[in-house]
Amino acid sequence: MRTEIQNVADVIIEQLRLWGVKRIYGVIGDAIFGFMEGLSRHNDLEWIGVKHESVAAMMASAEAKLTGRIAVCAAQMGPGLTNLMTGLGDAYLDGVPVLAISGQAPTRKIGTAYKQYINQQELVQAITGFSRIVIHPDAVVDTLAQAMFKAVHQATPVHLSIPSDLWSLPCGTKPREPIQIAKPMAGRSQIQQAANMMLTAKRPVILAGNRARLASDAIKKLADRWGCGIVMSYGAKGIIADSHPYLAGGLGEGGNPYASDLCKQSDVVLAIGTSWWPEHHVPGHAQVIHIEERISVIGKVIPSQFGIVGNIAETVGALTACIADYRPDRNWLQVVNHCKQAWNDQNDSERAITSSPLHPAAIVSVIELTTDNDAIIALDEGDVTLWFLRSFKGTAHQLVLSERWRTMGFGLPAAMAAKCSYPNRQVVCVTGDGGLGMVQADLITAARYGLPISVIVFNNGTLQMEQDKMMMKHRRPFETDISNPKFVQIAEASGWAAKRAETNDELRIALDEAKSASKPYLIDVPTAKITHPDFQIQHEGSMNP
């Protein structure tokens, strides 16, 4: 650490480095010129300059979801900050640590009619857990440390406004290293109480979410001992391989349509690392045990009777040991097996549909064949997301998506952030034509920074989900058709390799080429306009085992 007096920009950069920050996503503006000058003197932090600030914030949110570390984005005051808000909203609702740094008017102009000046703290208060303006150089370290601590330990986005004249002023305080806090351990009495509830179960179910990813092996051992069905929360593919005998698939939107009946029959549900509790898909009278690592999540969405806060993998392992004498109900295991088999049969039929343009489920099946087992898959929002979640059979894949904010345009930024964070893993973006259209200027960003990601565009010229929902609500679809550019030409002009794939074979060949390409690769796939089954006015049959 340097011993000479440093300016504000240098101190902030040093503190970010001490907290494990690797890169900053953003767009340059005059209110952060001092920050940019500081970054030019440091090799420890990479600046990823994007075309639009919303992409910067979505990249930061995606990085935080994938790594668990605090991620950083930066922007100009005023309109730069307002553009960050889409990505900050995603980080806020999905509960991940993101630090947003924005410039602000010079201190002598704060509160005046200065250009672009607004009260930025009031602006972001609905989508951040902490927002402050720093008005003295010696307050920088305290405020930054407080913001970063809150972001990391309360899993929330935070924000700092730095006046433009503050960056170059000398700072009389030293950067502060992060405080290491041990994760809580659930007490023996808590574990035993939960185990006693589990021992009463005749029809047990595990509901697992994205926060349970590191507890995968422990969950499988518990499921074997408890003889339970496993259903996954929204977007939680790859935590448990689809081949697991007790895995019934996703619950609710984009999931196994038979899993709702299975879940509703359960008498004890163990919810692990999830806030997913979709109305009309969950039991009304089951006892619910909720395991989380943060107490703030317990009781927020899932109506649990018993909550356990602690390391998820260790807690699940302790519960498994406490139910060693449990004897699974064979009849219930038959129900679970029937649910899984019925869905596999139906899903295999969907995936085998041959049509021109290609059926969405068939596209997903080809993507599955050419994707590494540990690939990172970035999903955009829209109809394409539900088809992917419905049809993709995961192994150890890691999905990243806008789980609760549900913003279109998330796929491309998330894929770029994934490749920045994990350069040696395959990264695939699955997006619709509507979602890509919102962020397509940042195709140039992927080429500029040499990020060899694969982007598959489901192109049907329609905002399909909105059309389906309007029809489901007995409304006449209006303005749901969209105009698209020639995506292949746009991608090639942006420095990408690109192809249009109109058949399964053409798609498979293109995906194989993309996998080994040294630069980003876009595949434009003409896609059939198919109403997703979740939005059909009359759902076909349900499982009655």
Buried (B, 14 or more C-beta within 10 A) or exposed (E): EEEEEBBBBBBBBBBBBBBEBBBBBBBBBEBBBBBBBBBEEBEEBBBBBBBBBBBBBBBBBBBBBBBBBBBBBBBBBBEBBBBBBBBBBBBBBBBBBBBBBBBBBBBEBBEEEBEBBBEBBEBBEEBBBBBBBBBBBBBBBEBBBBBBBBBBEBBBBBBBBBBBBBBBBEBEBBBBEBEEEEEBBBEEEBBEBBBEBBBEBEBBBBBBBBBBBBBBEBBBBBBBBBBBBBBBBBBBBBBBBBEBEBBBBBBBBBBBBBBBBBBBBBBBBBBBBBBBBBEEBBBEEBBBBBBBBBEEBBEBBBEBEBBBBBBBBBBBBBBBEBBEEBEBBEEBBEBBBBBBEBBBEBBEEBBEBEEEBBBBBBBBBBBBEBBBEEBBBBBBBBBBBBBBBBBBBBBBBBBBBBBBBBBBBBBBBBBBBBBBBBEEBBBBBBBBBBBBBBBBEBBBBBBBBEBBBBBBBBBBBBBBBBBBBBBBEEEEBEEBEBEBEEBBEBBBBBBBBBBBBEBBEBBBBBBEBBBEBEBBBBBBBBBBBBBBBBBEEEEEEEBEB
